[in-house]
Protein backbone atom coordinates (compact mmCIF):
# COMPACT_ATOMS: atom_id res chain seq x y z
CA UNK A 1 0.00 0.00 0.00
CA UNK A 2 1.02 3.60 0.45
CA UNK A 3 3.23 2.93 3.47
CA UNK A 4 5.36 0.54 1.38
CA UNK A 5 5.85 3.24 -1.27
CA UNK A 6 6.86 5.81 1.33
CA UNK A 7 9.60 3.74 2.89
CA UNK A 8 11.08 2.52 -0.39
CA UNK A 9 9.02 -0.67 -0.60
CA UNK A 10 10.47 -2.18 2.58
CA UNK A 11 7.30 -2.56 4.60
CA UNK A 12 6.86 -5.10 7.36
CA UNK A 13 5.59 -8.66 7.01
CA UNK A 14 2.95 -7.62 4.46
CA UNK A 15 5.67 -6.86 1.93
CA UNK A 16 6.77 -10.50 1.79
CA UNK A 17 3.83 -11.33 -0.47
CA UNK A 18 4.12 -9.91 -3.95
CA UNK A 19 1.28 -8.56 -6.09
CA UNK A 20 0.40 -12.02 -7.31
CA UNK A 21 0.26 -13.44 -3.79
CA UNK A 22 3.56 -15.33 -4.08
CA UNK A 23 6.27 -14.77 -1.50
CA UNK A 24 9.11 -12.57 -2.61
CA UNK A 25 12.44 -14.32 -1.91
CA UNK A 26 14.27 -11.03 -1.50
CA UNK A 27 11.82 -9.85 1.13
CA UNK A 28 12.27 -12.80 3.44
CA UNK A 29 15.86 -13.85 2.62
CA UNK A 30 17.14 -17.30 1.69
CA UNK A 31 16.15 -19.83 4.33
CA UNK A 32 17.02 -17.70 7.32
CA UNK A 33 17.77 -19.67 10.48
CA UNK A 34 15.46 -19.60 13.47
CA UNK A 35 17.37 -16.64 14.95
CA UNK A 36 15.91 -14.34 12.24
CA UNK A 37 19.16 -13.40 10.47
CA UNK A 38 21.00 -15.15 7.70
CA UNK A 39 24.65 -15.59 8.69
CA UNK A 40 25.70 -15.86 5.02
CA UNK A 41 24.08 -12.56 4.06
CA UNK A 42 26.39 -9.57 4.53
CA UNK A 43 24.68 -6.33 5.49
CA UNK A 44 25.87 -3.25 3.59
CA UNK A 45 28.25 -1.03 5.55
CA UNK A 46 26.48 2.22 6.32
CA UNK A 47 27.68 5.05 8.54
CA UNK A 48 25.79 8.06 7.13
CA UNK A 49 22.70 9.57 8.69
CA UNK A 50 19.47 8.66 6.95
CA UNK A 51 19.03 12.26 5.77
CA UNK A 52 22.53 12.44 4.24
CA UNK A 53 22.20 9.02 2.59
CA UNK A 54 18.82 9.97 1.11
CA UNK A 55 20.23 13.26 -0.21
CA UNK A 56 23.02 11.39 -2.00
CA UNK A 57 20.68 8.73 -3.38
CA UNK A 58 18.20 11.35 -4.62
CA UNK A 59 21.03 13.24 -6.31
CA UNK A 60 22.28 10.04 -7.95
CA UNK A 61 18.76 9.27 -9.19
CA UNK A 62 18.92 12.46 -11.31
CA UNK A 63 21.43 10.68 -13.53
CA UNK A 64 19.46 7.95 -15.22
CA UNK A 65 22.44 6.48 -17.06
CA UNK A 66 24.80 6.60 -14.08
CA UNK A 67 22.79 5.84 -10.96
CA UNK A 68 25.47 3.36 -10.03
CA UNK A 69 28.36 5.04 -8.13
CA UNK A 70 30.90 3.22 -10.34
CA UNK A 71 29.41 4.73 -13.51
CA UNK A 72 29.28 8.20 -11.94
CA UNK A 73 32.94 7.86 -10.96
CA UNK A 74 33.83 6.92 -14.55
CA UNK A 75 31.78 9.81 -15.98
CA UNK A 76 33.62 12.26 -13.72
CA UNK A 77 37.00 10.77 -14.64
CA UNK A 78 36.20 11.25 -18.35
CA UNK A 79 34.47 14.65 -17.95
CA UNK A 80 31.50 13.14 -19.78
CA UNK A 81 29.23 16.08 -20.67
CA UNK A 82 26.62 13.67 -22.06
CA UNK A 83 26.04 12.46 -18.48
CA UNK A 84 26.76 15.52 -16.33
CA UNK A 85 25.61 19.05 -17.15
CA UNK A 86 26.75 22.35 -15.66
CA UNK A 87 23.50 22.44 -13.65
CA UNK A 88 24.32 19.03 -12.13
CA UNK A 89 27.75 19.98 -10.80
CA UNK A 90 26.51 21.94 -7.73
CA UNK A 91 24.33 18.96 -6.75
CA UNK A 92 27.31 16.62 -7.04
CA UNK A 93 29.46 19.04 -5.04
CA UNK A 94 26.88 18.92 -2.24
CA UNK A 95 27.31 15.13 -2.12
CA UNK A 96 31.08 15.03 -1.84
CA UNK A 97 32.47 13.61 1.38
CA UNK A 98 33.38 16.06 4.11
CA UNK A 99 36.53 15.61 6.23
CA UNK A 100 34.74 13.52 8.86
CA UNK A 101 33.24 11.20 6.24
CA UNK A 102 36.61 10.84 4.51
CA UNK A 103 38.18 9.92 7.85
CA UNK A 104 35.49 7.31 8.46
CA UNK A 105 36.03 5.88 4.97
CA UNK A 106 39.81 5.69 5.50
CA UNK A 107 39.27 3.92 8.83
CA UNK A 108 37.07 1.19 7.32
CA UNK A 109 38.71 -2.21 6.88
CA UNK A 110 39.23 -3.29 3.26
CA UNK A 111 36.67 -6.08 3.67
CA UNK A 112 33.98 -3.50 4.49
CA UNK A 113 34.70 -1.50 1.32
CA UNK A 114 33.35 -4.35 -0.78
CA UNK A 115 30.00 -4.13 1.03
CA UNK A 116 29.34 -0.40 1.24
CA UNK A 117 25.77 0.88 0.98
CA UNK A 118 25.07 2.86 -2.19
CA UNK A 119 25.54 6.34 -0.69
CA UNK A 120 28.71 5.31 1.13
CA UNK A 121 30.02 3.67 -2.04
CA UNK A 122 29.47 6.95 -3.90
CA UNK A 123 31.38 8.86 -1.20
CA UNK A 124 34.22 6.34 -1.29
CA UNK A 125 34.50 6.58 -5.09
CA UNK A 126 34.44 10.38 -4.99
CA UNK A 127 37.14 10.35 -2.31
CA UNK A 128 39.29 8.26 -4.69
CA UNK A 129 39.19 10.97 -7.38
CA UNK A 130 42.25 13.21 -7.16
CA UNK A 131 41.35 16.84 -6.36
CA UNK A 132 37.65 16.11 -6.93
CA UNK A 133 36.37 19.59 -5.95
CA UNK A 134 38.84 21.34 -8.26
CA UNK A 135 38.07 18.79 -10.95
CA UNK A 136 34.34 19.48 -10.74
CA UNK A 137 34.95 23.23 -10.75
CA UNK A 138 37.10 22.93 -13.89
CA UNK A 139 34.47 20.68 -15.46
CA UNK A 140 31.73 23.23 -14.76
CA UNK A 141 33.90 25.99 -16.27
CA UNK A 142 34.46 23.86 -19.34
CA UNK A 143 30.73 23.23 -19.71
CA UNK A 144 29.85 26.90 -19.26
CA UNK A 145 32.67 28.32 -21.37
CA UNK A 146 31.19 27.73 -24.81
CA UNK A 147 27.70 29.14 -24.03
CA UNK A 148 29.27 32.16 -22.32
CA UNK A 149 31.62 32.70 -25.27
CA UNK A 150 28.67 32.57 -27.69
CA UNK A 151 26.80 35.11 -25.55
CA UNK A 152 29.82 37.45 -25.46
CA UNK A 153 30.32 37.06 -29.20
CA UNK A 154 26.69 38.11 -29.83
CA UNK A 155 27.18 41.17 -27.60
CA UNK A 156 30.44 42.03 -29.39
CA UNK A 157 28.67 41.72 -32.76
CA UNK A 158 26.01 44.19 -31.54
CA UNK A 159 28.72 46.67 -30.49
CA UNK A 160 30.47 46.27 -33.86
CA UNK A 161 27.19 46.76 -35.73
CA UNK A 162 26.54 49.93 -33.71
CA UNK A 163 30.03 51.23 -34.51
CA UNK A 164 29.53 50.56 -38.24
CA UNK A 165 26.22 52.43 -38.14
CA UNK A 166 27.86 55.42 -36.42
CA UNK A 167 30.77 55.53 -38.87
CA UNK A 168 28.42 55.29 -41.85
CA UNK A 169 25.89 57.82 -40.52
CA UNK A 170 25.73 61.04 -42.60
CA UNK A 171 23.92 62.78 -39.73
CA UNK A 172 26.83 62.05 -37.37
CA UNK A 173 29.30 63.40 -39.96
CA UNK A 174 27.31 66.66 -40.24
CA UNK A 175 27.07 66.99 -36.42
CA UNK A 176 30.80 66.37 -35.96
CA UNK A 177 31.62 68.84 -38.76
CA UNK A 178 29.56 71.53 -36.98
CA UNK A 179 31.22 70.78 -33.61
CA UNK A 180 34.63 71.04 -35.31
CA UNK A 181 33.70 74.31 -36.98
CA UNK A 182 32.39 75.71 -33.69
CA UNK A 183 35.59 74.65 -31.89
CA UNK A 184 37.74 76.25 -34.60
CA UNK A 185 35.70 79.47 -34.42
CA UNK A 186 36.12 79.60 -30.66
CA UNK A 187 39.86 79.05 -30.96
CA UNK A 188 40.24 81.79 -33.61
CA UNK A 189 38.21 84.31 -31.67
CA UNK A 190 39.74 83.54 -28.32
N, C-alpha and C positions, 0 to 999 in steps of 0.2 A: 504494500500500500504506500501511502505518502510518507510514512516514517522511514521506510526502506530507501526511498529516493533521497530523503534529506541526509541520511548518514552514509551515503555512498553505496547503498545496496547491502549493507552489512547489518541487517536487522537480527533480532534474536532467533529463537527456535523456528519461528514461522518462515524464515528465509531459507531453511533447508529444503523445503519443497519448492520446486520450480513451477512455472506457469502451467505445465502439463500434469502437475501432481507428482512427478517423479522426484526423488531426492537428488539434490545437486551434490556431487562428490566433493566439489571444492568448498562447499559450505560446511560440511561435517568432517572433512579430513579423511585420510585413508586409514580405516580400521584403527582408530585411536584406542589406546588401552583404557582400562577402567578408570584410571586416574584423571582422564579428561584431556590430556595433552599427548601429542605424538612425539616420542623422543627422537624420531628420525627427521622430523620437520624442523627446519631452522628458521626461527623468527627473524625478520629483517632488523638490522641494527638501526635504532632511531634515537636521536638525542635532542632533536628540535622540539620546540613547543608546537602544539597543534596549530596555532595561528600562523606561525612562521612556515611550517611545512605546507599548510594549505595555500599560503601566498605563493610559495615556489611552485607548487603543483598547478595552481590556476595560471600562473605566468607561463609555465611550460605548455599548458593546454592551448595557448594562443598559437603555437607553432604546430600546425597539423602534421607537417612532414617530419618534425624532429621532436616529438613529445618525449622520446627516449633521451635521457641525459647523454648517452654516448653519441648520438647523432647531433645533438646541440653542440657538444664539445668539438666534433669534427667540423661543423658549420662555422664555428668561431675560429678554428684553426685555419680554415680556408678563406675566411672573410666572404662567406657565401651570401651575396646580396639577394639571391633568389629565395633564401630562407629567412633572413633577418633584415628588416628595414630600419631606417633611421628612427622611426617612431618606436620600434621595439627595444632599442638599446637602453633607454632609461629604465624600462621594466626589468631588463636583464641585470642592469647595474644594481637595482634594488634587491636582487636575489643573490648577489655575490656574498661569499662568506665573510663575516666580520672576524676580527682578531681572535675572539673567544671561540668561535666555531672552527676556525683554522687550527687553533690549539687542540681542541677536542678531536678533530680529524687526525692530526699528527699523533695524538696519544693512543688512537685505536690500534689494536693488534692487527696484523696483516690478514688474519683469518676473518676478522669482522668486516674488512673492506669488501670482501666478496659477497657479503650479505647486507649491504646498506639498503635502507628504504629509499624510495625514489628521490625524495627531496634531498636527503643526505648524500646520495650518489651524485646528484647534480652539483652540490656544494663541493664534494671531493674532486669531481672532474674540473670544475672551475678553478679550484685551488691548484690544480696541476698545470694550468695554463700560465706560462711566464708573463709577468706584468699584465694581468688580465684587465685591470681597470684602464691602464694606458692603451692597451690593445683595443678595447671597446671604444674609447674616446677617439682614437685614430680611425677606427672603422666608421664611426658616426660622421666624422669629418669627411672621410672619403665618400660616404653616401650622400652627404649634403652638398659637397663641393660642386658637382655638375649642375644641379638645379640652381644653386646660388650664382654660379658663373653665368648661366643662361639669363637669369633675372638681371644681373649687372650689365650683361651685353645689351639687353633690350633697353635698359635705361641709358646706356652710353649711346646707342643708336638714336634715341630720342634727342639727346643733347646735340649730337652731330647734325641731325635733321634741322634742329632749331638754329644752329650756327649757319648752316647752308642757306636757310631762309633769310636770316639777317644779312648775310653777305650779298645775297642776290636781291635784296629789297631796294627798289628805287626810292621809296619813301625815306628809308634810313639814310641813303646817300644824300638826298636833298637836305634832310635834317642835320646831318653831320657837316655838310658844306656850309650851311647857315651858321652853325656853331663856330666853325673855323673862321668864317668871315667876321663874325661878331668878335671873336677873340683877337683877330688881327687888327680890327678897327680899334679895339680898346688898347692894344699895345701901341698903335701908331699915335693915338691921341693922348696917351698917358704920360 
